[in-house]
Amino acid sequence: MTIVQDKLFIDGQWVAPAGTGTIEVIEAHTEELLGTAPDGTTADIDRAVAAARKAFDEGPWPQTSPAERAEVMAKLSGLLQARYQEIAELITRENGSPLSFSIMAQVFASTMVLDYYTNLVKTFPFEEERQGALGNILVRREPVGVVGGIVPWNVPLFVTMLKLAPSLASGSTMVLKPAPETALDAYLLAECVQEAGVPAGVLNIVAAGREVGEHLVTHPGIDKISFTGSTAAGRRIASLCGERLRRCTLELGGKSAAIVLDDADLEANIDSLLVGGSFMNNGQACVAQTRVLASRGNYDRVVDALVERARTLKVGNPMEQDTEIGPLVAKRQQDRVLGYINKGQDEGAKVAIGGGIPADQPKGWFIEPTVFVNVDNKMTIAQEEIFGPVVVVIPFDDVNDAVRIANDSPYGLAGSVWTKDAAAGLDVARRVRTGTFGINGMGMDFGGPFGGFKSSGIGRELGPEGLNGYLESKNIALNGSPSVGA
């Protein structure tokens, strides 16, 4: 049954769009129409920003106590958890994520982020009295204002929550622009927001394309932009925000390296490395460990382990619980990945397994799990983000060489090291210039900062650092006024 949405969620209500255009969401596996939603216009953005502006300037949300905000946020988390299966299945149909991934990473990871900020807001020092150089001062941390949130299609609810949870915790309001490819799941979020008692205008949702997104970025009623997406789009947004001295958080691309030391337990860790690291979400993840670095003496052993596990991966219908690799989000994405595979071979790399479209998948935008060998780090497939189930294996001479190769990238988002020697692993972790790093696993923890060095972005999400990005600090000189605690 085709899903038909004909309204937008603005100012706590379902309202008719200003235009007549529609977004067609195509199911990644069947290539058939999944549903339609209004294609937002600049007029819709204007209306949404006005609602968010009024909710911030005149509404109750910025004036609520942290405990009151926490109560609403907890209700929202419970409502999302209660509908986890419905939300997960819809996102899987939209973007091809395996259902097992969608349940845990698309939904429950989102509510874990919300739960983290629900608890943090109860103890966070929004006001702090200090002894200053000239007398007592009061440092206040106030909500940043109206936030424009722009999210991608690969993990739509999770990335939304990286922005919405700290925004709610801070007392800010938001206009959210989902990607057209995943325009439908945000409607389920809006229903939960309504039911949780989030005041009108605190969250407004307008799905639209890039031009309308740029209107949101440049809108005079916006105080901050939070964007997750490509580095190219991030550069454009950064320049627009820079012209306006507008706050921004940018979480962009990655080309993360997994350094496999000679003592690594491949048998125990191959699933964590390949399935959970390199090929997570069909390779459509900015933190994917897409460069595997192995010593020359251990190279064949690492390649064999990767190839053998890739050979056994179940590729197919993402709605089946045991599917490990589903289709990519769109035909253009399939074409992009195939283009990189061809480029890699043209530059001298060799496909050890995969490299094409699965013959047994007549429908859906699939790519075979692909492992490249004989790769030099200067090759295009080692330097550019492919965003598909493709991993390259690069040899190194020693640990110093491995660190050099890992850092020889325009990106610096994530990474990992695999070893039985915890001290050696920590030494490598301290030397690789990325925002998140893991020892024998992924390094992303919701209680710590997430973001990138270099071209992987500006600012941090998650942890207290993520909340700080939605706050403005104010210094009040008390000048003999009574102490706050008096």
Residue pairs with C-beta under 8 A, 6 or more apart in sequence:
2 33
2 34
2 35
2 36
3 25
3 34
3 35
3 36
3 184
4 35
4 36
5 35
5 36
5 37
5 38
5 183
5 184
5 187
6 16
6 17
6 38
7 14
7 15
7 16
7 17
7 38
8 14
8 15
8 16
8 17
8 38
8 40
8 44
8 48
8 205
8 206
9 15
9 186
9 187
9 190
9 193
9 203
9 204
9 205
10 44
10 47
10 48
10 51
10 204
10 205
10 206
11 47
11 48
11 51
11 54
11 55
11 200
11 201
11 204
12 51
12 194
12 198
12 199
12 200
12 201
12 202
13 200
15 47
17 38
17 39
17 40
17 41
17 44
18 41
18 43
18 44
18 47
19 38
19 39
19 40
19 41
19 43
19 44
21 38
21 39
21 41
22 36
22 37
22 38
22 39
23 36
23 37
23 38
23 39
23 180
23 183
23 207
24 33
24 36
25 33
25 34
25 35
25 36
25 37
25 94
25 180
25 181
25 182
25 183
25 184
26 32
26 33
26 34
26 330
27 33
27 34
27 93
27 94
28 93
28 94
28 95
28 96
28 318
28 326
28 327
28 328
28 329
28 330
28 364
28 365
29 93
29 96
29 317
29 318
29 319
29 326
29 327
29 363
29 364
30 363
30 364
31 363
31 364
31 365
34 93
34 94
34 184
35 184
37 183
37 184
37 187
37 207
38 44
38 207
39 180
39 207
39 208
39 209
40 177
40 206
40 207
40 208
40 212
41 208
41 212
42 212
42 215
44 206
44 208
44 212
45 175
45 177
45 206
45 208
45 212
45 215
45 216
45 219
46 219
48 175
48 204
48 205
48 206
49 146
49 148
49 175
49 204
49 216
49 219
49 221
49 222
50 221
51 200
51 201
51 204
52 146
52 147
52 173
52 174
52 175
52 201
52 202
52 204
52 221
53 146
53 173
53 221
54 201
55 61
55 173
55 199
55 200
55 201
55 202
56 62
56 143
56 145
56 146
56 172
56 173
56 201
59 173
59 199
59 200
59 201
59 202
60 199
61 69
61 171
61 173
61 198
61 199
61 202
62 142
62 143
62 171
62 172
62 173
63 171
64 171
66 121
66 122
66 124
66 126
66 169
67 122
69 121
69 168
69 169
69 171
70 118
70 119
70 121
70 122
70 169
72 168
72 196
72 197
72 198
73 114
73 117
73 118
73 121
73 165
73 168
73 169
73 196
74 115
74 118
75 195
75 196
75 197
76 114
76 168
76 192
76 193
76 196
76 198
77 111
77 114
77 115
77 118
79 192
79 195
79 196
80 87
80 107
80 110
80 111
80 114
80 157
80 189
80 192
81 107
81 108
81 111
83 188
83 192
84 103
84 107
84 108
84 111
85 103
86 188
87 106
87 107
87 157
87 185
87 188
88 99
88 102
88 103
88 106
88 107
89 99
89 102
89 319
90 184
90 185
90 188
91 97
91 102
91 106
91 107
91 156
91 157
91 182
91 185
92 98
92 99
92 102
92 106
92 318
92 319
92 326
93 319
94 153
94 156
94 181
94 182
94 184
94 185
94 329
95 153
95 154
95 156
95 181
95 182
95 284
95 329
96 282
96 284
96 318
96 326
96 327
96 328
96 329
96 364
96 365
97 105
97 106
97 154
97 155
97 281
97 282
97 284
97 318
97 326
98 281
98 282
98 318
98 323
98 324
98 325
98 326
99 318
99 319
99 320
99 321
99 323
100 321
100 322
100 323
101 280
101 281
102 318
105 155
105 158
105 280
105 281
106 155
106 156
106 157
106 158
107 157
109 158
109 446
110 157
110 158
110 160
110 161
111 161
112 446
113 158
113 161
113 162
113 165
113 446
113 462
114 161
114 164
114 165
116 165
116 446
116 447
116 462
117 165
117 166
117 168
117 169
117 466
117 467
118 165
118 169
120 169
120 464
120 467
121 169
121 467
124 141
124 169
124 464
124 467
125 141
126 140
126 141
126 142
127 138
127 139
127 140
127 141
127 484
128 138
128 139
129 136
129 137
129 138
129 139
129 478
129 483
129 484
129 485
130 136
130 137
130 138
130 139
131 137
132 477
134 477
135 477
135 478
135 479
135 480
136 478
136 483
137 475
137 476
137 477
137 478
138 475
138 476
138 478
138 484
139 473
139 474
139 475
139 476
140 473
140 474
140 476
141 468
141 471
141 472
141 473
141 474
142 171
142 471
142 472
142 473
142 474
143 170
143 171
143 172
143 470
143 471
143 472
144 170
144 172
144 223
144 224
144 247
144 469
144 470
144 471
144 472
145 172
145 173
145 223
145 224
145 472
146 172
146 173
146 174
146 175
146 221
146 222
146 223
146 224
147 163
147 167
147 172
147 173
147 174
147 175
147 222
147 223
147 224
147 225
147 226
147 470
148 174
148 175
148 177
148 216
148 217
148 219
148 222
148 224
148 225
148 226
149 160
149 163
149 164
149 167
149 174
149 175
149 176
149 177
149 226
149 227
150 177
150 213
150 216
150 217
150 225
150 226
150 227
150 228
150 229
150 237
151 159
151 160
151 163
151 176
151 177
151 178
151 179
151 228
151 229
152 159
152 179
152 228
152 229
153 179
153 180
153 181
153 182
153 329
154 281
154 284
154 285
154 286
154 329
154 387
155 281
155 285
156 178
156 179
156 182
156 185
156 186
157 185
157 186
157 189
159 228
159 251
160 176
160 178
160 186
160 189
162 226
162 228
162 251
162 450
162 461
162 462
162 466
163 174
163 176
163 226
163 228
163 249
163 461
164 174
164 176
164 203
166 461
166 466
166 467
166 469
166 470
167 173
167 174
167 226
167 470
168 198
168 202
169 467
169 470
170 467
170 470
170 471
172 223
172 224
172 470
173 201
173 202
173 203
173 204
174 202
174 203
174 204
175 204
175 205
175 206
175 216
175 222
176 186
176 203
176 204
176 205
176 206
177 205
177 206
177 207
177 208
177 212
177 213
177 216
178 185
178 186
178 205
178 207
179 207
180 207
180 208
180 209
181 329
181 330
183 207
186 205
186 207
187 205
189 205
190 203
190 205
193 202
193 203
206 212
206 216
210 233
214 236
214 240
216 222
216 225
217 225
217 227
217 237
217 240
217 241
218 240
218 244
222 246
223 246
223 247
224 246
224 247
224 248
224 249
224 469
224 470
225 237
225 241
225 246
225 247
225 248
225 249
226 248
226 249
226 461
226 469
227 233
227 234
227 237
227 248
227 249
227 250
227 251
228 250
228 251
228 252
228 286
229 252
230 252
230 253
231 252
231 253
231 385
231 410
231 411
231 455
231 456
234 250
234 252
234 457
234 458
237 248
237 250
238 248
238 250
238 458
240 246
241 247
241 248
247 469
248 458
248 459
249 451
249 457
249 458
249 459
249 460
249 461
249 469
250 457
250 458
250 459
251 286
251 450
251 451
251 452
251 456
251 457
251 459
251 461
252 286
252 411
252 413
252 452
252 455
252 456
252 457
253 286
253 385
253 411
253 413
253 455
253 456
254 286
254 287
254 288
254 290
254 385
254 411
254 412
254 413
254 414
254 452
254 456
255 290
255 291
255 382
255 383
255 384
255 385
255 409
255 410
255 411
255 413
256 287
256 288
256 289
256 290
256 291
256 411
256 413
256 414
256 415
256 416
256 434
257 289
257 291
257 292
257 293
257 405
257 406
257 409
257 415
257 416
257 432
258 273
258 277
258 278
258 289
258 291
258 292
258 293
258 415
258 416
258 417
258 418
259 293
259 396
259 402
259 403
259 406
259 415
259 416
259 417
259 418
259 428
259 432
260 266
260 273
260 292
260 293
260 294
260 295
260 298
260 302
260 417
260 418
261 295
261 399
261 402
261 417
261 418
261 419
261 421
261 424
261 425
261 428
262 295
262 297
262 298
263 419
263 420
263 421
264 418
264 419
264 420
264 440
265 418
265 420
266 273
266 301
266 302
266 305
266 418
267 305
269 418
269 440
270 305
270 306
270 309
271 309
272 440
272 441
272 442
273 289
273 292
273 306
273 416
273 418
274 306
274 309
274 310
274 391
275 309
275 313
275 324
276 441
276 442
277 288
277 289
277 416
277 442
278 288
278 289
278 290
278 292
278 389
278 391
279 288
279 310
279 313
279 324
279 325
279 369
279 389
279 391
280 287
280 288
281 288
282 325
282 326
282 327
282 328
282 367
282 388
282 389
283 290
283 337
283 367
283 386
283 387
283 388
283 389
283 390
284 328
284 329
284 333
284 387
284 388
286 385
286 413
286 414
286 456
287 413
287 414
287 436
287 442
287 444
289 391
289 414
289 415
289 416
290 385
290 386
290 390
290 391
290 392
291 377
291 382
291 391
291 392
291 394
291 405
291 406
291 409
292 302
292 306
292 391
292 392
292 393
292 394
293 393
293 394
293 395
293 396
293 402
293 405
293 406
294 301
294 302
294 303
294 393
294 394
294 395
294 396
295 395
295 396
295 397
295 398
295 402
296 395
296 396
296 397
299 393
299 395
302 393
303 352
303 371
303 373
303 393
306 352
306 371
306 391
306 393
307 352
307 353
307 371
310 353
310 354
310 369
310 370
310 371
311 353
313 324
313 325
313 369
314 322
314 323
314 324
314 325
315 323
315 324
315 325
315 326
315 358
315 361
315 366
315 368
315 369
316 323
316 325
316 326
316 360
316 361
317 323
317 326
318 326
318 327
325 366
325 369
325 389
326 364
326 366
327 334
327 361
327 364
327 365
327 366
328 334
328 337
328 365
328 366
328 367
328 388
329 365
330 365
331 365
333 365
333 387
333 388
334 357
334 365
334 366
334 367
334 388
336 386
336 387
336 388
337 367
337 386
337 387
337 388
337 389
337 390
338 356
338 357
338 367
340 380
340 381
340 384
340 386
340 388
340 390
341 351
341 355
341 356
341 367
341 370
341 381
341 390
343 380
343 381
344 351
344 372
344 375
344 379
344 380
344 381
344 392
345 351
345 355
347 379
347 380
347 381
348 374
348 376
348 379
349 372
349 373
349 374
349 375
349 376
349 379
349 381
349 392
350 372
350 373
350 374
351 370
351 371
351 372
352 371
352 372
352 373
352 393
353 368
353 369
353 370
353 371
354 367
354 368
354 369
354 370
354 371
354 389
354 390
355 368
355 370
356 367
356 368
357 366
357 367
357 368
358 366
358 368
367 388
367 389
367 390
368 389
369 389
370 388
370 389
370 390
370 391
371 391
371 392
371 393
372 381
372 390
372 391
372 392
372 393
373 393
375 381
375 382
375 392
375 393
375 394
376 382
376 394
377 383
377 394
377 405
377 408
379 392
381 390
381 392
382 392
382 394
383 409
383 410
385 411
394 405
396 402
396 405
399 424
399 428
402 428
403 428
403 431
403 432
406 415
406 432
406 434
407 431
407 432
407 433
409 454
410 454
410 455
411 452
411 453
411 454
411 455
411 456
412 433
412 434
412 435
412 452
412 453
412 454
412 455
412 456
413 434
413 435
413 436
413 451
413 452
413 453
413 456
413 457
414 434
414 435
414 436
414 437
414 438
414 442
414 443
414 444
415 432
415 434
415 436
415 437
415 438
415 443
416 437
416 438
416 439
416 440
416 441
416 442
416 443
417 425
417 428
417 429
417 432
417 437
417 438
417 439
417 440
418 425
418 440
419 425
419 428
419 439
419 440
422 439
425 439
425 440
426 439
429 437
429 438
429 439
429 443
433 453
433 454
434 452
434 453
434 456
435 449
435 450
435 451
435 452
435 453
435 456
435 457
435 460
436 442
436 443
436 444
436 448
436 449
436 450
436 451
437 443
438 444
444 450
444 462
445 462
446 462
446 463
447 462
447 463
448 462
448 463
448 465
449 460
449 461
449 462
449 463
449 465
449 466
450 460
450 461
450 462
450 463
450 466
451 457
451 458
451 459
451 460
451 461
459 469
460 466
460 469
461 469
